[in-house]
Amino acid sequence: MSQTQYLKMLEREINKINKKIDLKILQGQEYRREARDHKLLLKKVRYHSRRGFMNRLVNLFFRTNIYA
């Protein structure tokens, strides 16, 4: 599974959990377990989509020069 496919799968899981949380909020139920799962999935997304410092710096430099 490629990283792009993995990130899309994580996004689908996050959307499913968001729907569960929304439904539980409307019904007045606890959603502690879903909130924990949501937090863990977001952590995985951030870890796999992070970029190095130099990559961000280069992108920032070239992006600002294009619009100048």
Secondary structure as GFF3:
##gff-version 3
##sequence-region A 1 68
A	DSSP	alpha_helix	3	27	.	.	.	ID=ss1
A	DSSP	alpha_helix	32	48	.	.	.	ID=ss2
A	DSSP	alpha_helix	53	66	.	.	.	ID=ss3
###
